[in-house]
């Protein structure tokens, strides 16, 4: 395994990005312009031997983490490397560096305290996609919070960061979360050191609640032990405060009245989803990110259908008959649709005439390299020659004339007409 920090050959230390009880994140630079983020965990590993339990656990969790990047996902940070530092023997993971602010920054002045409904739904969808991607390969994040979700200024996507907690042992995780974790985002079961798929779902719900309400359900007013215990107890026992009332209180005064009214119309499905994520018991929440992602997709589609139905119902009648003048008025939209329908019908009829008697083209198989050719390759019909309309029209007239003549001759043969030439319908002499 590679080693860093003092950062090893090819990885330059560019200073700390964030430090805390759960580890520190440093900005690193690989050879050339490649910038990375290096998460260094606080518990050292003194022996790189499989007999060392901590080292063995670290390797096992890193192997799980590698699965996250087997299929790239735009909402999950790329894991680039892992190893043990040269100084202090601390385990680390190296990730791509995402340019842009995190959610914690986006909720601070001079920005507004709350997100718009539209932006909240965008984040809800992308973060659920990230969780689904991780959970499918068996990786639980365990530390979802505002400053672990960044807005990528290059792609416009929200990206889930910092998988440091996911590679800790249960004992390390329990100690870290109790004394240094972001207690405002912790699920009740994390007080006992447990980490489930539904633990991530609870923290996800806290993030959405914060975006809409302007604060987390149970804020931490200071970092003392008493305050932390109070917040953890609230997660376990207290009801979640009214999210919409908090949103109303935190509406930006700079927003026009019409926008304020519109931004209070939070979709019912989104409210239901958030409160289910915040159930005290894990079994009351969504099972994992995949189920959550499917619910959001279904709810979004249902909402779009409802909005379309409302718009259709609100439109004027397609045709209004004016009594007395014997005239009918048709809306411009309907008139345009009728014109398009008429033109489309005309083009279709012309196409049908031109292709009705098309000679059947021999089917060939598309050429592909031998290394990927399959026995059941799909046949490909070669592109027809682009003949001009005049030639096609002549061909059509010729075929039509021939067909009529063949029909007359066939009728003469049946009646025993002596003028019959004795040819078949393909103009080939009969035997």
C-alpha positions, 0 to 999 in steps of 0.5 A: 500500500502507498504511504503519505504524510509526510506526503510521499513522492508524487503527492504534495501537501497543500495544507489542511482543508478541514480538521476535526475529531473524526479526522482531517482533510488535506488538499493534495496535488499529484504530478501536474495539475491534478488536485486531490483531497486526502482524508486522514483518520485519527486512529493510527495503525502501528502494524501493517500485518494481517494479525493487526485487527485495525489494519485488517478491518481497514483493508476490508473496508477499503475493498468495499469502498473500491466498489463504489467507483467500479461504475462512476456516478456523478453524485459520488466523489471518486476514491483514488487511493488509500494507504498508511501515512509515513508520519504517525502511521495514520490510515488515509483515503485519497479522493478527487477534489471537488471545486465548489461550496458545500451545503453549509456554505450555501446556507450562510450569509450572504446566501439565504437560509433556505433553499427554493423548492425546485433546488431542494427537489434537485438535491433530494434526487441527486443525493438519493441517487448517490445513496442508492449507488453506494448502498447497492455495493454494500457501502454505508456512508455513516457521516452524511451532513451539510459539509459533506455534500458539495455543489460542483461548480463545473458540472452543476451537480451535488456530490457526496463526499468523505467516506472516512467514517465508512472505513473505521471499525465499529469501536473506532466509529462509536468513539468518534461519533460520540465525541466528535461527530456532527450530532445534529445529523446523527440517527438515534441508533448511532448513539450505540455505535450502530450504522445501518443503511437506514442510518444514512436515510435519517441523515438524508432527511435531516439535510432536506429538513434543513434546506426547507426549514432553515435549520436542523430539527435539533440544533446544537448551541454549543459543543459541550458534552451536556449540549451534545447529550441533549441533542442526541436525546432529542433525536431519540425521543422528541417529536420533529418540529413543524418544518413548514412553520419554520420555513414560514419564519425563515422566508427571505424578506427580500423575496416578493410576496408572490414568491413567498406564497409560492415557496410555501407550497411544498409538495405533499409527497416531499413533506411525507418523504422527509418525515418518514426519513426522520422516523425514530426506529430504523424499520420505520424509514425507507430501507436504503437509498435504492428504495428512497430513489425509486420513491422520489422518481415515482413521486416526481412523475406523479406530480408532473402528471398532476400539473399537466392535468391542471394546465389542461383543465385550466385552458379554454375550450378547444372550440367556442361556437358564437351564437347568432353569427353562425361562426366557430372560433378556434384557439390559435394552439388548436389551429396550429395543431390542425395545420401540423396534422394536415401537413404531416398527413400529406407527407405521410401519403406521399411517402406511402405512395413512393415506398409502396412498391419498393423492391425488397432489399437484401438483408446483410449483417453489420461488420464488427470486429471479430473480438466482439461479433456475436452469433445473434447480431442484429441484421442491418438493412443498407441505406437506400439510394437517395433517388430524386422524386421524378425518377421515383414517380416514373417507376411508380407509373411504370409499375402501375401500368404493368400491373393493370396490363397483367390483370387484363391479360389474366382475364383474357386467359380465363375467358379463352381469348385467342389474342392472349399471348400466353405469358404469366404476370411476371412477363416470363414465357410459359412452358 
